[in-house]
Amino acid sequence: MIFSLFHKLNLTKRVNFESWWEQQSELDPVQKLYQFVEQVLLREIQNNRIFIFIDNINSLLSLNFPVNDFFIWISYCYEQQAHNSNFKRLGFALFGVASLSNLIVARHRTPFKIDQAIKLCDFQLHEAMPLLEGLEEVVSQRQAILLHIIHWTRGQPFLTQKLCQLVVQVALESYKTPITIPNGTEGYWVEQLVRSRIIQHWEFQDEPKHLRTIRDRLLFDEHKAGKLLKIYQQVLQVEELRNRNPIENLIPADNSEEHTELLLSGLVENYNGYLRVKNPIYRSVFTPQWVSRQLENLLFS
């Protein structure tokens, strides 16, 4: 991280990196980071605010060493604002699918109290309307097509854009643009596209990786996987029962670690305080049969 900031902010023109690094040889990594921020970063870049953006923060979960001290360091930088006004110019933005309670595993440490979470919502139909521009010359009834795409994705941003791209791809493959779809058959046309290009053989067609990311997140930790799968299995069962009997109760969403993990996977969502499968695509991929196979694999692994 120090090396990246040194070069991306052109600090090598002002400070000799190798010499500075050698001077810090007796310090542990987090102390080096603090020294760098206080002695180099804030001193060399003055009169400007500095924001450090860290993407894929959830990848820290797979590291084979603890990262608690890294978050303690961020907290310490925040606390230094009361003593050193220079630190008021420093801010952090962490991006990824994770909760800080997952990332900071040492329960005896002071909880991370300075974070402000940013919830990203799915597309509403009116928010997805700009995508119509890309469909204008490739398919007839583009508004009806987008409406049915939103039905399948429930506005999940990646899947919504991927399906729009697949419409364009099919048009290019057919050498017929725009593709003429008879009125009233738009829903069937989109369904066939979803089933043939996303759901069928999904593990091989899943490029860029998306469905496999959900799968991997569910199965990553064998100790938690069984619990997550069983909760998801209950969600599927309740939804199936509700299709037959609307009075059937849904599963209330709580703040338990398992529910949080399941929500972070993206497979389910909190809908009016209850858990439900995020969209029909996920329900068609991660079926009751798929869940049973995974639970069986865990049993014999």
Order of alpha helices (4+ residues) and beta strands (2+ residues): alpha-alpha-alpha-beta-alpha-beta-alpha-alpha-alpha-alpha-alpha-alpha-alpha-alpha-alpha-beta-alpha-beta-beta-alpha-alpha
